[in-house]
Amino acid sequence: MIVLKPREAMPALNLTTLDGPWSLQEQTPKNFTMMVFYRGLHCPLCRTYLKELQKLAGDFAEMGISILVGSSDTKERAEQARTEWEIPDLQMAYGLSIEDARALGLHRSAGRGVTSIGIEEPAEFSEPGFFICKPDHTLYFSNISTMPFARPHFREILGSMDFALKNDYPARGELS
């Protein structure tokens, strides 16, 4: 299992979004790129989580933080999530490969049938991951989970990033 370290280069990510190709190495945010990997259309917690991000997307943009959300879902399932979850302002990547998930250190799960909201889980999918990268494409902050719950709260992240920017707070956790 790969463990990404703060202050080190992120893996080269070239993803497909509902809006076209996306490459981490081509991102030029004022301050940070935030990548939120979710489980997929089948996950009711992901729906709630990304709807909250949608509400705060403008605040992140004002802070100079660009956003990408992504999953291993198909294009059709990503389109369905964007529409049904009412998250039109979030750039959504789909088809996250096993190789990219491994490069990010994301955990993977096997599908276990229909979820509590009546949607079939894919045969395989990635569990949640949250990454904030500096403009030089080095990792600043990450949170990786084996479960759909206990993810970073976006309002807290906004406050924390405001503090980090105002105080030139360094990335932490770089030691092995």
Biotite code that builds the C-alpha atoms (Angstrom):
import biotite.structure as struc

atoms = struc.array([
    struc.Atom([0.000, 0.000, 0.000], chain_id="A", res_id=1, res_name="MET", atom_name="CA", element="C"),
    struc.Atom([1.336, 3.379, -0.983], chain_id="A", res_id=2, res_name="ILE", atom_name="CA", element="C"),
    struc.Atom([1.408, 6.102, 1.653], chain_id="A", res_id=3, res_name="VAL", atom_name="CA", element="C"),
    struc.Atom([1.718, 9.576, 0.186], chain_id="A", res_id=4, res_name="LEU", atom_name="CA", element="C"),
    struc.Atom([3.791, 11.966, 2.251], chain_id="A", res_id=5, res_name="LYS", atom_name="CA", element="C"),
    struc.Atom([3.163, 15.680, 2.661], chain_id="A", res_id=6, res_name="PRO", atom_name="CA", element="C"),
    struc.Atom([5.644, 17.917, 0.833], chain_id="A", res_id=7, res_name="ARG", atom_name="CA", element="C"),
    struc.Atom([6.243, 15.167, -1.768], chain_id="A", res_id=8, res_name="GLU", atom_name="CA", element="C"),
    struc.Atom([4.996, 15.130, -5.351], chain_id="A", res_id=9, res_name="ALA", atom_name="CA", element="C"),
    struc.Atom([1.559, 13.699, -5.943], chain_id="A", res_id=10, res_name="MET", atom_name="CA", element="C"),
    struc.Atom([1.202, 10.931, -8.519], chain_id="A", res_id=11, res_name="PRO", atom_name="CA", element="C"),
    struc.Atom([0.584, 12.105, -12.069], chain_id="A", res_id=12, res_name="ALA", atom_name="CA", element="C"),
    struc.Atom([-3.199, 11.947, -12.337], chain_id="A", res_id=13, res_name="LEU", atom_name="CA", element="C"),
    struc.Atom([-4.871, 12.141, -15.711], chain_id="A", res_id=14, res_name="ASN", atom_name="CA", element="C"),
    struc.Atom([-8.585, 11.697, -15.219], chain_id="A", res_id=15, res_name="LEU", atom_name="CA", element="C"),
    struc.Atom([-11.706, 11.988, -17.317], chain_id="A", res_id=16, res_name="THR", atom_name="CA", element="C"),
    struc.Atom([-14.402, 14.334, -16.043], chain_id="A", res_id=17, res_name="THR", atom_name="CA", element="C"),
    struc.Atom([-17.923, 15.063, -17.184], chain_id="A", res_id=18, res_name="LEU", atom_name="CA", element="C"),
    struc.Atom([-16.439, 18.302, -18.543], chain_id="A", res_id=19, res_name="ASP", atom_name="CA", element="C"),
    struc.Atom([-13.471, 16.718, -20.352], chain_id="A", res_id=20, res_name="GLY", atom_name="CA", element="C"),
    struc.Atom([-9.885, 15.668, -19.568], chain_id="A", res_id=21, res_name="PRO", atom_name="CA", element="C"),
    struc.Atom([-8.305, 16.738, -16.264], chain_id="A", res_id=22, res_name="TRP", atom_name="CA", element="C"),
    struc.Atom([-4.655, 16.490, -15.254], chain_id="A", res_id=23, res_name="SER", atom_name="CA", element="C"),
    struc.Atom([-3.330, 17.308, -11.799], chain_id="A", res_id=24, res_name="LEU", atom_name="CA", element="C"),
    struc.Atom([-0.035, 18.432, -13.342], chain_id="A", res_id=25, res_name="GLN", atom_name="CA", element="C"),
    struc.Atom([-1.897, 21.049, -15.408], chain_id="A", res_id=26, res_name="GLU", atom_name="CA", element="C"),
    struc.Atom([-3.721, 22.574, -12.442], chain_id="A", res_id=27, res_name="GLN", atom_name="CA", element="C"),
    struc.Atom([-2.695, 26.133, -11.592], chain_id="A", res_id=28, res_name="THR", atom_name="CA", element="C"),
    struc.Atom([-4.832, 27.177, -8.623], chain_id="A", res_id=29, res_name="PRO", atom_name="CA", element="C"),
    struc.Atom([-4.077, 30.362, -6.719], chain_id="A", res_id=30, res_name="LYS", atom_name="CA", element="C"),
    struc.Atom([-3.567, 28.374, -3.517], chain_id="A", res_id=31, res_name="ASN", atom_name="CA", element="C"),
    struc.Atom([-4.587, 24.710, -3.604], chain_id="A", res_id=32, res_name="PHE", atom_name="CA", element="C"),
    struc.Atom([-6.267, 21.911, -5.537], chain_id="A", res_id=33, res_name="THR", atom_name="CA", element="C"),
    struc.Atom([-8.696, 19.887, -3.442], chain_id="A", res_id=34, res_name="MET", atom_name="CA", element="C"),
    struc.Atom([-9.532, 16.374, -4.642], chain_id="A", res_id=35, res_name="MET", atom_name="CA", element="C"),
    struc.Atom([-12.408, 14.523, -3.011], chain_id="A", res_id=36, res_name="VAL", atom_name="CA", element="C"),
    struc.Atom([-12.788, 10.874, -3.978], chain_id="A", res_id=37, res_name="PHE", atom_name="CA", element="C"),
    struc.Atom([-16.150, 9.380, -3.100], chain_id="A", res_id=38, res_name="TYR", atom_name="CA", element="C"),
    struc.Atom([-17.533, 5.844, -3.196], chain_id="A", res_id=39, res_name="ARG", atom_name="CA", element="C"),
    struc.Atom([-20.090, 6.337, -5.960], chain_id="A", res_id=40, res_name="GLY", atom_name="CA", element="C"),
    struc.Atom([-23.747, 6.806, -6.795], chain_id="A", res_id=41, res_name="LEU", atom_name="CA", element="C"),
    struc.Atom([-24.727, 3.919, -4.508], chain_id="A", res_id=42, res_name="HIS", atom_name="CA", element="C"),
    struc.Atom([-23.538, 5.730, -1.352], chain_id="A", res_id=43, res_name="CYS", atom_name="CA", element="C"),
    struc.Atom([-26.096, 7.868, 0.517], chain_id="A", res_id=44, res_name="PRO", atom_name="CA", element="C"),
    struc.Atom([-23.353, 9.390, 2.688], chain_id="A", res_id=45, res_name="LEU", atom_name="CA", element="C"),
    struc.Atom([-21.483, 10.504, -0.443], chain_id="A", res_id=46, res_name="CYS", atom_name="CA", element="C"),
    struc.Atom([-24.614, 12.271, -1.633], chain_id="A", res_id=47, res_name="ARG", atom_name="CA", element="C"),
    struc.Atom([-24.915, 14.232, 1.618], chain_id="A", res_id=48, res_name="THR", atom_name="CA", element="C"),
    struc.Atom([-21.176, 14.930, 1.669], chain_id="A", res_id=49, res_name="TYR", atom_name="CA", element="C"),
    struc.Atom([-20.983, 16.261, -1.884], chain_id="A", res_id=50, res_name="LEU", atom_name="CA", element="C"),
    struc.Atom([-24.185, 18.306, -1.509], chain_id="A", res_id=51, res_name="LYS", atom_name="CA", element="C"),
    struc.Atom([-22.457, 20.085, 1.403], chain_id="A", res_id=52, res_name="GLU", atom_name="CA", element="C"),
    struc.Atom([-19.413, 20.692, -0.773], chain_id="A", res_id=53, res_name="LEU", atom_name="CA", element="C"),
    struc.Atom([-21.683, 22.110, -3.497], chain_id="A", res_id=54, res_name="GLN", atom_name="CA", element="C"),
    struc.Atom([-23.008, 24.677, -0.987], chain_id="A", res_id=55, res_name="LYS", atom_name="CA", element="C"),
    struc.Atom([-19.450, 25.770, -0.133], chain_id="A", res_id=56, res_name="LEU", atom_name="CA", element="C"),
    struc.Atom([-17.887, 25.562, -3.615], chain_id="A", res_id=57, res_name="ALA", atom_name="CA", element="C"),
    struc.Atom([-17.982, 29.339, -4.029], chain_id="A", res_id=58, res_name="GLY", atom_name="CA", element="C"),
    struc.Atom([-16.244, 29.863, -0.689], chain_id="A", res_id=59, res_name="ASP", atom_name="CA", element="C"),
    struc.Atom([-13.453, 27.506, -1.713], chain_id="A", res_id=60, res_name="PHE", atom_name="CA", element="C"),
    struc.Atom([-13.135, 29.291, -5.074], chain_id="A", res_id=61, res_name="ALA", atom_name="CA", element="C"),
    struc.Atom([-12.871, 32.670, -3.312], chain_id="A", res_id=62, res_name="GLU", atom_name="CA", element="C"),
    struc.Atom([-10.054, 31.224, -1.227], chain_id="A", res_id=63, res_name="MET", atom_name="CA", element="C"),
    struc.Atom([-8.194, 30.159, -4.381], chain_id="A", res_id=64, res_name="GLY", atom_name="CA", element="C"),
    struc.Atom([-8.918, 26.457, -3.966], chain_id="A", res_id=65, res_name="ILE", atom_name="CA", element="C"),
    struc.Atom([-10.014, 24.507, -7.048], chain_id="A", res_id=66, res_name="SER", atom_name="CA", element="C"),
    struc.Atom([-12.112, 21.374, -6.559], chain_id="A", res_id=67, res_name="ILE", atom_name="CA", element="C"),
    struc.Atom([-12.298, 17.994, -8.242], chain_id="A", res_id=68, res_name="LEU", atom_name="CA", element="C"),
    struc.Atom([-14.531, 15.165, -7.055], chain_id="A", res_id=69, res_name="VAL", atom_name="CA", element="C"),
    struc.Atom([-14.155, 11.682, -8.442], chain_id="A", res_id=70, res_name="GLY", atom_name="CA", element="C"),
    struc.Atom([-15.048, 8.029, -8.198], chain_id="A", res_id=71, res_name="SER", atom_name="CA", element="C"),
    struc.Atom([-14.633, 4.756, -10.009], chain_id="A", res_id=72, res_name="SER", atom_name="CA", element="C"),
    struc.Atom([-18.255, 5.044, -11.221], chain_id="A", res_id=73, res_name="ASP", atom_name="CA", element="C"),
    struc.Atom([-19.083, 4.918, -14.908], chain_id="A", res_id=74, res_name="THR", atom_name="CA", element="C"),
    struc.Atom([-19.841, 8.090, -16.841], chain_id="A", res_id=75, res_name="LYS", atom_name="CA", element="C"),
    struc.Atom([-23.553, 7.306, -16.685], chain_id="A", res_id=76, res_name="GLU", atom_name="CA", element="C"),
    struc.Atom([-23.526, 6.901, -12.913], chain_id="A", res_id=77, res_name="ARG", atom_name="CA", element="C"),
    struc.Atom([-21.490, 10.107, -12.490], chain_id="A", res_id=78, res_name="ALA", atom_name="CA", element="C"),
    struc.Atom([-23.993, 11.992, -14.662], chain_id="A", res_id=79, res_name="GLU", atom_name="CA", element="C"),
    struc.Atom([-26.851, 10.545, -12.626], chain_id="A", res_id=80, res_name="GLN", atom_name="CA", element="C"),
    struc.Atom([-25.151, 11.600, -9.372], chain_id="A", res_id=81, res_name="ALA", atom_name="CA", element="C"),
    struc.Atom([-24.520, 15.141, -10.658], chain_id="A", res_id=82, res_name="ARG", atom_name="CA", element="C"),
    struc.Atom([-28.167, 15.519, -11.656], chain_id="A", res_id=83, res_name="THR", atom_name="CA", element="C"),
    struc.Atom([-29.931, 13.715, -8.792], chain_id="A", res_id=84, res_name="GLU", atom_name="CA", element="C"),
    struc.Atom([-27.624, 15.080, -6.102], chain_id="A", res_id=85, res_name="TRP", atom_name="CA", element="C"),
    struc.Atom([-27.922, 18.614, -7.543], chain_id="A", res_id=86, res_name="GLU", atom_name="CA", element="C"),
    struc.Atom([-24.174, 19.285, -7.619], chain_id="A", res_id=87, res_name="ILE", atom_name="CA", element="C"),
    struc.Atom([-23.741, 21.097, -10.965], chain_id="A", res_id=88, res_name="PRO", atom_name="CA", element="C"),
    struc.Atom([-20.777, 23.220, -9.873], chain_id="A", res_id=89, res_name="ASP", atom_name="CA", element="C"),
    struc.Atom([-18.506, 20.328, -8.942], chain_id="A", res_id=90, res_name="LEU", atom_name="CA", element="C"),
    struc.Atom([-16.105, 19.044, -11.557], chain_id="A", res_id=91, res_name="GLN", atom_name="CA", element="C"),
    struc.Atom([-16.688, 15.285, -11.511], chain_id="A", res_id=92, res_name="MET", atom_name="CA", element="C"),
    struc.Atom([-14.167, 12.673, -12.566], chain_id="A", res_id=93, res_name="ALA", atom_name="CA", element="C"),
    struc.Atom([-15.358, 9.154, -13.276], chain_id="A", res_id=94, res_name="TYR", atom_name="CA", element="C"),
    struc.Atom([-13.779, 5.823, -14.082], chain_id="A", res_id=95, res_name="GLY", atom_name="CA", element="C"),
    struc.Atom([-10.978, 6.135, -11.510], chain_id="A", res_id=96, res_name="LEU", atom_name="CA", element="C"),
    struc.Atom([-8.744, 3.206, -12.384], chain_id="A", res_id=97, res_name="SER", atom_name="CA", element="C"),
    struc.Atom([-7.454, 0.637, -9.934], chain_id="A", res_id=98, res_name="ILE", atom_name="CA", element="C"),
    struc.Atom([-3.934, 1.871, -10.728], chain_id="A", res_id=99, res_name="GLU", atom_name="CA", element="C"),
    struc.Atom([-4.788, 5.501, -9.914], chain_id="A", res_id=100, res_name="ASP", atom_name="CA", element="C"),
    struc.Atom([-6.626, 4.457, -6.753], chain_id="A", res_id=101, res_name="ALA", atom_name="CA", element="C"),
    struc.Atom([-3.556, 2.477, -5.665], chain_id="A", res_id=102, res_name="ARG", atom_name="CA", element="C"),
    struc.Atom([-1.231, 5.381, -6.509], chain_id="A", res_id=103, res_name="ALA", atom_name="CA", element="C"),
    struc.Atom([-3.316, 7.569, -4.184], chain_id="A", res_id=104, res_name="LEU", atom_name="CA", element="C"),
    struc.Atom([-3.370, 4.908, -1.470], chain_id="A", res_id=105, res_name="GLY", atom_name="CA", element="C"),
    struc.Atom([-7.157, 4.560, -1.612], chain_id="A", res_id=106, res_name="LEU", atom_name="CA", element="C"),
    struc.Atom([-8.722, 1.444, -0.162], chain_id="A", res_id=107, res_name="HIS", atom_name="CA", element="C"),
    struc.Atom([-10.917, -0.668, -2.473], chain_id="A", res_id=108, res_name="ARG", atom_name="CA", element="C"),
    struc.Atom([-14.033, -2.650, -1.685], chain_id="A", res_id=109, res_name="SER", atom_name="CA", element="C"),
    struc.Atom([-16.034, -5.394, -3.369], chain_id="A", res_id=110, res_name="ALA", atom_name="CA", element="C"),
    struc.Atom([-19.688, -4.712, -4.088], chain_id="A", res_id=111, res_name="GLY", atom_name="CA", element="C"),
    struc.Atom([-22.165, -6.317, -1.732], chain_id="A", res_id=112, res_name="ARG", atom_name="CA", element="C"),
    struc.Atom([-25.450, -5.892, -3.562], chain_id="A", res_id=113, res_name="GLY", atom_name="CA", element="C"),
    struc.Atom([-28.112, -3.222, -3.266], chain_id="A", res_id=114, res_name="VAL", atom_name="CA", element="C"),
    struc.Atom([-27.572, -0.414, -0.741], chain_id="A", res_id=115, res_name="THR", atom_name="CA", element="C"),
    struc.Atom([-30.066, 1.126, 1.676], chain_id="A", res_id=116, res_name="SER", atom_name="CA", element="C"),
    struc.Atom([-31.146, 3.564, -1.059], chain_id="A", res_id=117, res_name="ILE", atom_name="CA", element="C"),
    struc.Atom([-31.860, 0.786, -3.547], chain_id="A", res_id=118, res_name="GLY", atom_name="CA", element="C"),
    struc.Atom([-28.838, 1.236, -5.821], chain_id="A", res_id=119, res_name="ILE", atom_name="CA", element="C"),
    struc.Atom([-26.569, -1.657, -6.761], chain_id="A", res_id=120, res_name="GLU", atom_name="CA", element="C"),
    struc.Atom([-22.954, -1.298, -5.685], chain_id="A", res_id=121, res_name="GLU", atom_name="CA", element="C"),
    struc.Atom([-20.410, -1.767, -8.494], chain_id="A", res_id=122, res_name="PRO", atom_name="CA", element="C"),
    struc.Atom([-18.409, -5.008, -8.447], chain_id="A", res_id=123, res_name="ALA", atom_name="CA", element="C"),
    struc.Atom([-15.433, -2.990, -7.148], chain_id="A", res_id=124, res_name="GLU", atom_name="CA", element="C"),
    struc.Atom([-15.071, 0.613, -6.043], chain_id="A", res_id=125, res_name="PHE", atom_name="CA", element="C"),
    struc.Atom([-12.744, 2.925, -4.130], chain_id="A", res_id=126, res_name="SER", atom_name="CA", element="C"),
    struc.Atom([-13.386, 4.092, -0.599], chain_id="A", res_id=127, res_name="GLU", atom_name="CA", element="C"),
    struc.Atom([-13.184, 7.819, 0.306], chain_id="A", res_id=128, res_name="PRO", atom_name="CA", element="C"),
    struc.Atom([-10.040, 9.878, -0.001], chain_id="A", res_id=129, res_name="GLY", atom_name="CA", element="C"),
    struc.Atom([-9.435, 13.593, 0.477], chain_id="A", res_id=130, res_name="PHE", atom_name="CA", element="C"),
    struc.Atom([-6.332, 15.423, -0.787], chain_id="A", res_id=131, res_name="PHE", atom_name="CA", element="C"),
    struc.Atom([-5.222, 19.033, -0.816], chain_id="A", res_id=132, res_name="ILE", atom_name="CA", element="C"),
    struc.Atom([-2.255, 19.804, -3.065], chain_id="A", res_id=133, res_name="CYS", atom_name="CA", element="C"),
    struc.Atom([-0.172, 22.934, -3.385], chain_id="A", res_id=134, res_name="LYS", atom_name="CA", element="C"),
    struc.Atom([0.220, 24.615, -6.782], chain_id="A", res_id=135, res_name="PRO", atom_name="CA", element="C"),
    struc.Atom([3.578, 22.824, -7.190], chain_id="A", res_id=136, res_name="ASP", atom_name="CA", element="C"),
    struc.Atom([1.586, 19.531, -7.058], chain_id="A", res_id=137, res_name="HIS", atom_name="CA", element="C"),
    struc.Atom([2.991, 18.420, -3.724], chain_id="A", res_id=138, res_name="THR", atom_name="CA", element="C"),
    struc.Atom([0.703, 16.977, -1.083], chain_id="A", res_id=139, res_name="LEU", atom_name="CA", element="C"),
    struc.Atom([-0.356, 19.410, 1.634], chain_id="A", res_id=140, res_name="TYR", atom_name="CA", element="C"),
    struc.Atom([-3.071, 17.423, 3.434], chain_id="A", res_id=141, res_name="PHE", atom_name="CA", element="C"),
    struc.Atom([-4.760, 14.046, 3.073], chain_id="A", res_id=142, res_name="SER", atom_name="CA", element="C"),
    struc.Atom([-7.346, 11.862, 4.734], chain_id="A", res_id=143, res_name="ASN", atom_name="CA", element="C"),
    struc.Atom([-7.998, 8.313, 3.553], chain_id="A", res_id=144, res_name="ILE", atom_name="CA", element="C"),
    struc.Atom([-10.737, 6.090, 4.924], chain_id="A", res_id=145, res_name="SER", atom_name="CA", element="C"),
    struc.Atom([-11.814, 2.467, 4.803], chain_id="A", res_id=146, res_name="THR", atom_name="CA", element="C"),
    struc.Atom([-15.417, 3.436, 5.547], chain_id="A", res_id=147, res_name="MET", atom_name="CA", element="C"),
    struc.Atom([-18.019, 5.812, 4.122], chain_id="A", res_id=148, res_name="PRO", atom_name="CA", element="C"),
    struc.Atom([-18.271, 7.795, 7.363], chain_id="A", res_id=149, res_name="PHE", atom_name="CA", element="C"),
    struc.Atom([-15.983, 10.034, 9.459], chain_id="A", res_id=150, res_name="ALA", atom_name="CA", element="C"),
    struc.Atom([-14.730, 12.272, 6.638], chain_id="A", res_id=151, res_name="ARG", atom_name="CA", element="C"),
    struc.Atom([-13.307, 15.805, 6.954], chain_id="A", res_id=152, res_name="PRO", atom_name="CA", element="C"),
    struc.Atom([-16.047, 18.429, 7.328], chain_id="A", res_id=153, res_name="HIS", atom_name="CA", element="C"),
    struc.Atom([-15.904, 21.051, 4.588], chain_id="A", res_id=154, res_name="PHE", atom_name="CA", element="C"),
    struc.Atom([-16.715, 24.020, 6.871], chain_id="A", res_id=155, res_name="ARG", atom_name="CA", element="C"),
    struc.Atom([-13.852, 22.957, 9.124], chain_id="A", res_id=156, res_name="GLU", atom_name="CA", element="C"),
    struc.Atom([-11.559, 22.601, 6.114], chain_id="A", res_id=157, res_name="ILE", atom_name="CA", element="C"),
    struc.Atom([-12.464, 26.143, 4.996], chain_id="A", res_id=158, res_name="LEU", atom_name="CA", element="C"),
    struc.Atom([-11.529, 27.548, 8.399], chain_id="A", res_id=159, res_name="GLY", atom_name="CA", element="C"),
    struc.Atom([-8.375, 25.469, 8.566], chain_id="A", res_id=160, res_name="SER", atom_name="CA", element="C"),
    struc.Atom([-7.228, 26.496, 5.103], chain_id="A", res_id=161, res_name="MET", atom_name="CA", element="C"),
    struc.Atom([-7.904, 30.152, 5.923], chain_id="A", res_id=162, res_name="ASP", atom_name="CA", element="C"),
    struc.Atom([-5.683, 29.772, 9.004], chain_id="A", res_id=163, res_name="PHE", atom_name="CA", element="C"),
    struc.Atom([-3.019, 27.904, 7.016], chain_id="A", res_id=164, res_name="ALA", atom_name="CA", element="C"),
    struc.Atom([-2.888, 30.591, 4.329], chain_id="A", res_id=165, res_name="LEU", atom_name="CA", element="C"),
    struc.Atom([-2.814, 33.508, 6.779], chain_id="A", res_id=166, res_name="LYS", atom_name="CA", element="C"),
    struc.Atom([-0.092, 31.900, 8.870], chain_id="A", res_id=167, res_name="ASN", atom_name="CA", element="C"),
    struc.Atom([1.942, 30.196, 6.139], chain_id="A", res_id=168, res_name="ASP", atom_name="CA", element="C"),
    struc.Atom([1.330, 26.961, 8.021], chain_id="A", res_id=169, res_name="TYR", atom_name="CA", element="C"),
    struc.Atom([3.518, 24.133, 6.688], chain_id="A", res_id=170, res_name="PRO", atom_name="CA", element="C"),
    struc.Atom([2.347, 20.709, 5.569], chain_id="A", res_id=171, res_name="ALA", atom_name="CA", element="C"),
    struc.Atom([2.729, 18.278, 8.468], chain_id="A", res_id=172, res_name="ARG", atom_name="CA", element="C"),
    struc.Atom([3.272, 14.522, 8.702], chain_id="A", res_id=173, res_name="GLY", atom_name="CA", element="C"),
    struc.Atom([6.263, 14.321, 6.377], chain_id="A", res_id=174, res_name="GLU", atom_name="CA", element="C"),
    struc.Atom([8.406, 12.019, 8.525], chain_id="A", res_id=175, res_name="LEU", atom_name="CA", element="C"),
    struc.Atom([8.434, 8.242, 8.055], chain_id="A", res_id=176, res_name="SER", atom_name="CA", element="C"),
])
